[in-house]
Amino acid sequence: MAKMKKIEMKIDEKEGIGVYSNIAHVIHNRSEFVIDFARMMPGLNFAKVVSRIILSPSNLKALSMALKENVKQYEKKYGEIAIGEKYQDKKIGF
């Protein structure tokens, strides 16, 4: 198996500030996954997309595995992350 090369990541100030999102919507076709991150404000009936990320299926799966591992490490350190009942059956949002 080929050894993974370490990649140094750099970030500009604008991207380093980050963007808040409280909703995500995922769509896909055979060749790519599209994740729209959005922000919904109280009292409004729409969400504004603040970022769109497009990934290949293999990169999405690698991201999914990395997220799962990070959640596991987080919960080991800080305790289980609770997800309220009202979110468990939703098809939108986190």
TORKOL-4160 file (C-alpha; in steps of 0.2 Angstrom, whole numbers, padded with zeros to 4 digits, m for minus):
94
<pt num="1" X="0000" Y="0000" Z="0000"/>
<pt num="2" X="0007" Y="0017" Z="m0004"/>
<pt num="3" X="0012" Y="0028" Z="0010"/>
<pt num="4" X="0001" Y="0044" Z="0012"/>
<pt num="5" X="0011" Y="0060" Z="0009"/>
<pt num="6" X="0009" Y="0073" Z="0023"/>
<pt num="7" X="0001" Y="0089" Z="0016"/>
<pt num="8" X="0003" Y="0106" Z="0023"/>
<pt num="9" X="m0013" Y="0116" Z="0023"/>
<pt num="10" X="m0013" Y="0135" Z="0022"/>
<pt num="11" X="m0028" Y="0146" Z="0024"/>
<pt num="12" X="m0032" Y="0164" Z="0019"/>
<pt num="13" X="m0039" Y="0176" Z="0032"/>
<pt num="14" X="m0056" Y="0177" Z="0024"/>
<pt num="15" X="m0058" Y="0158" Z="0024"/>
<pt num="16" X="m0050" Y="0157" Z="0042"/>
<pt num="17" X="m0064" Y="0167" Z="0049"/>
<pt num="18" X="m0076" Y="0154" Z="0045"/>
<pt num="19" X="m0095" Y="0154" Z="0041"/>
<pt num="20" X="m0109" Y="0149" Z="0052"/>
<pt num="21" X="m0121" Y="0136" Z="0046"/>
<pt num="22" X="m0136" Y="0128" Z="0055"/>
<pt num="23" X="m0143" Y="0118" Z="0040"/>
<pt num="24" X="m0135" Y="0107" Z="0027"/>
<pt num="25" X="m0142" Y="0099" Z="0012"/>
<pt num="26" X="m0134" Y="0085" Z="0002"/>
<pt num="27" X="m0138" Y="0079" Z="m0016"/>
<pt num="28" X="m0128" Y="0068" Z="m0027"/>
<pt num="29" X="m0127" Y="0060" Z="m0044"/>
<pt num="30" X="m0116" Y="0046" Z="m0050"/>
<pt num="31" X="m0100" Y="0057" Z="m0051"/>
<pt num="32" X="m0101" Y="0069" Z="m0037"/>
<pt num="33" X="m0109" Y="0074" Z="m0020"/>
<pt num="34" X="m0114" Y="0092" Z="m0017"/>
<pt num="35" X="m0116" Y="0099" Z="0001"/>
<pt num="36" X="m0125" Y="0115" Z="0003"/>
<pt num="37" X="m0121" Y="0123" Z="0020"/>
<pt num="38" X="m0135" Y="0136" Z="0024"/>
<pt num="39" X="m0140" Y="0148" Z="0038"/>
<pt num="40" X="m0158" Y="0149" Z="0044"/>
<pt num="41" X="m0163" Y="0164" Z="0055"/>
<pt num="42" X="m0177" Y="0163" Z="0067"/>
<pt num="43" X="m0194" Y="0169" Z="0060"/>
<pt num="44" X="m0189" Y="0167" Z="0042"/>
<pt num="45" X="m0196" Y="0153" Z="0031"/>
<pt num="46" X="m0180" Y="0151" Z="0020"/>
<pt num="47" X="m0162" Y="0147" Z="0023"/>
<pt num="48" X="m0148" Y="0156" Z="0014"/>
<pt num="49" X="m0134" Y="0145" Z="0007"/>
<pt num="50" X="m0117" Y="0152" Z="0013"/>
<pt num="51" X="m0106" Y="0138" Z="0005"/>
<pt num="52" X="m0106" Y="0124" Z="m0007"/>
<pt num="53" X="m0094" Y="0110" Z="m0007"/>
<pt num="54" X="m0093" Y="0098" Z="m0021"/>
<pt num="55" X="m0084" Y="0081" Z="m0019"/>
<pt num="56" X="m0080" Y="0065" Z="m0028"/>
<pt num="57" X="m0088" Y="0050" Z="m0020"/>
<pt num="58" X="m0071" Y="0043" Z="m0014"/>
<pt num="59" X="m0067" Y="0060" Z="m0006"/>
<pt num="60" X="m0085" Y="0061" Z="0002"/>
<pt num="61" X="m0082" Y="0044" Z="0010"/>
<pt num="62" X="m0065" Y="0049" Z="0016"/>
<pt num="63" X="m0073" Y="0065" Z="0024"/>
<pt num="64" X="m0087" Y="0054" Z="0032"/>
<pt num="65" X="m0074" Y="0043" Z="0040"/>
<pt num="66" X="m0064" Y="0057" Z="0046"/>
<pt num="67" X="m0079" Y="0066" Z="0053"/>
<pt num="68" X="m0084" Y="0049" Z="0062"/>
<pt num="69" X="m0067" Y="0047" Z="0070"/>
<pt num="70" X="m0067" Y="0066" Z="0076"/>
<pt num="71" X="m0084" Y="0064" Z="0083"/>
<pt num="72" X="m0078" Y="0048" Z="0092"/>
<pt num="73" X="m0063" Y="0058" Z="0099"/>
<pt num="74" X="m0074" Y="0072" Z="0104"/>
<pt num="75" X="m0086" Y="0062" Z="0114"/>
<pt num="76" X="m0072" Y="0052" Z="0122"/>
<pt num="77" X="m0065" Y="0069" Z="0129"/>
<pt num="78" X="m0081" Y="0079" Z="0132"/>
<pt num="79" X="m0095" Y="0066" Z="0133"/>
<pt num="80" X="m0109" Y="0061" Z="0121"/>
<pt num="81" X="m0116" Y="0073" Z="0109"/>
<pt num="82" X="m0135" Y="0073" Z="0111"/>
<pt num="83" X="m0147" Y="0075" Z="0096"/>
<pt num="84" X="m0164" Y="0080" Z="0100"/>
<pt num="85" X="m0179" Y="0069" Z="0095"/>
<pt num="86" X="m0186" Y="0083" Z="0084"/>
<pt num="87" X="m0170" Y="0081" Z="0073"/>
<pt num="88" X="m0169" Y="0063" Z="0071"/>
<pt num="89" X="m0183" Y="0061" Z="0058"/>
<pt num="90" X="m0179" Y="0077" Z="0048"/>
<pt num="91" X="m0173" Y="0076" Z="0030"/>
<pt num="92" X="m0165" Y="0093" Z="0031"/>
<pt num="93" X="m0154" Y="0101" Z="0043"/>
<pt num="94" X="m0140" Y="0093" Z="0053"/>
